[in-house]
Structures are given as structure tokens and as C-alpha cells.
Amino acid sequence: MDITAFERSLAGTAPPAGASSLLEALWHERRGDWDRAHTIAQDVEGADAAWVHAYLHRREGDESNAAYWYRQAGKPIARGALDDEWRAIVSALLPPGA
């Protein structure tokens, strides 16, 4: 699956089969269910999860909480368009060769 296919899946009723938890979180956020996305992201450990968590808090408008999670992820605080960051994270999380 590539980013285009992942974005097309947003028209469906469930995340793509085999999507990681973090991709599922981003799928739910994009479909307007921030709470579900946040619940999923909170249950995953590691730098990628922290990046998703940072993005979610940035989307929410909680810049100070987002800054904490960017530090946890080892990423600079994002300043660009939220939609561009969403696409960058999805692209980074898709399996290699996707």
C-alpha cells in the first residue's frame, strides 16, 4: 500500500487490513475521530508513536503538549501545514516498498 491507496481507504468504513496501530490512529484522526486516534497512540511505545502523539496534540491545538511529544520522538517541532505532516508521518510508517 502506498500513500495514495491509504488516502483512498479513508472513504471506507475501517482502516486498511494489516495497517499498524499507528496508521490506524492516523486513519481515525483523518476521519474526524481524534479521541480514538489519541487512545490508540497512547497505547504504543517508541519514537514513531511519540511522533504521532505530537501530531495529534498539534492538530488539537495543544502546542506545549505537542512540543513534549516531539522531543520524545527526537523530532523538531513541526511548523508546516498539518496535512503535510500527516502525509509525511503516514509515508514514514507505511511498510518499505509500499
C-alpha positions in Angstrom: 0.0 0.0 0.0 1.2 3.5 -0.8 0.1 6.9 0.5 -2.5 7.3 -2.3 -4.1 3.9 -1.5 -4.1 4.8 2.2 -5.8 8.1 1.5 -8.4 6.3 -0.7 -9.1 3.9 2.2 -10.5 6.9 4.1 -13.7 6.5 2.1 -14.2 3.1 3.6 -15.6 2.2 7.0 -12.5 0.7 8.5 -8.7 1.2 8.3 -6.9 -1.0 5.7 -6.4 -4.6 6.7 -3.0 -5.1 8.1 -2.4 -1.4 8.9 -0.2 -0.9 12.0 -1.8 0.6 15.1 -0.2 4.0 14.4 -1.5 4.0 10.9 -5.0 3.1 12.3 -4.6 6.1 14.6 -3.9 8.4 11.8 -6.7 6.9 9.7 -9.2 7.6 12.5 -7.9 11.2 13.1 -8.3 12.0 9.4 -11.9 10.7 9.5 -12.6 13.1 12.4 -12.2 10.7 15.4 -9.4 12.4 17.3 -10.3 10.7 20.6 -10.0 7.2 19.1 -6.7 8.2 17.4 -5.3 9.5 20.7 -6.3 6.4 22.6 -4.6 4.2 20.0 -1.4 6.4 20.0 -1.2 6.4 23.8 -1.1 2.6 23.9 2.0 2.3 21.6 5.6 2.9 22.8 8.5 4.3 20.8 9.6 7.2 18.8 7.1 6.7 16.0 4.3 6.6 18.5 5.6 9.8 20.1 5.6 11.5 16.6 2.0 10.5 16.0 1.1 11.7 19.5 2.9 15.0 18.9 1.0 15.5 15.6 -2.3 14.7 17.3 -1.7 17.3 20.0 -0.6 19.8 17.4 -3.8 19.1 15.5 -5.8 19.6 18.7 -4.1 23.0 19.2 -2.1 22.0 22.4 1.3 23.3 21.3 3.0 22.7 24.6 1.9 19.1 24.9 2.9 18.6 21.2 6.3 20.0 21.9 6.9 17.5 24.7 6.0 14.6 22.3 8.2 16.0 19.5 11.1 15.9 22.0 10.2 12.3 22.9 10.2 11.4 19.2 13.5 13.1 18.6 11.9 15.4 16.0 11.9 19.1 15.6 8.7 20.8 16.4 6.7 20.9 13.2 5.7 24.3 11.9 4.3 23.5 8.5 0.8 22.6 7.3 -0.8 19.9 9.4 -2.0 18.0 6.3 1.6 17.9 5.1 2.8 16.5 8.4 0.0 13.9 8.4 1.2 12.7 4.9 4.8 12.7 6.0 4.0 10.5 9.0 1.8 8.1 7.0 4.5 7.8 4.4 7.2 7.1 7.0 5.0 4.4 8.7 4.0 2.6 5.6 5.9 -0.7 5.1 9.1 -0.4 3.0 8.3 -0.7 -0.7 4.8 0.5 -0.2 
